[in-house]
């Protein structure tokens, strides 16, 4: 993959290219934007461009064939000794401090911060990519501050997050923020066609299915891929229809949501992932409802458009109530990451949405 193959983020790529060619890459970046829009892809590509041993010094395009390029792009995880990639473990609610400064027996002698201070193994510098930065524990975030404030020479740290506002102010102030935009539906469709064999449950996706998934994706390839799950797609349509009804019952809906979430199995990580998917569905529904009430077009498939238009005919609380529901969904995402009990969570979250709709809750 070359930089030309990065879809939908031309502005970001051009910005990084100019900084690279002018020798002005900074020591710390915060990549923010929706999930599934290319933040990790761009971070890996930047690491490849910096560490490539086959390009000319003036070229931003990695050769793709030298040992460094091959090691950076190795799957399932890179094997280059000067590239660190950290993400939240499946069995953890956050990025633990041990990943940054070592466990209690090896404090400051192991972990990312220690390794970033070491000399480059291959002479091109060191790069760290910290995925899931929204889930940085506060003590882990604080342990990063010195490394971010005074990055060792020829090092680059890239934090990947959904929102800059979920980072500590001390983290934000030490990073150059790079904002990624949602992808266009046409770009999502193009990417789905490129990867349909790995996404489709039966090994392929029809053109009709691709177009529908793209229209439902809210600009996220990850969301489009998740909705390729037939069961999730079917339940998504039913859930949106429920939210569009007048005076829907939050407790009955919570029971139904919980049963659907538990149907994925007994393991906690898949259940939390499924609940996050439903929160994202609700957030997109209320986002489109707010857009419709201020005269903007509805962005979505026919089912979402019909549900939003039907809801708007009985919605008398104005667009700010829909925005309050969006805020409740944002808070809900944070609560899921904090390992809240999912049954209790579903009841409280859906009750809050119903109260915002009825006007019983004002904040």
Secondary structure by P-SEA (a helix, b strand, c coil): cccccccccaaaaaaaaaaaaacccccbbbbbccccccaaaaaaaaaaaaacccccccccccccccaaaaaaacccccccccbbbbcccccccccccccccccccccccccaaaaaacccccccbbbbbbcccccccaaaaaaaccccccccccbbbbbbccccccccaaaaaacbbbbbccccaaaaaaaaaaccccccccccccaaaaaaaaaaccccaaaaaaaccaaaaaaaaaaaaaaacccccaaaaaaaaaaaaacccccaaaaaaaaaaaaaaaaaaaaaaaaaaacccccccaaaaaaaaaaaacccccaaaaaaaaaaaaaaaaaaaacccaaaaaaaaaaaaaaaaaccccc
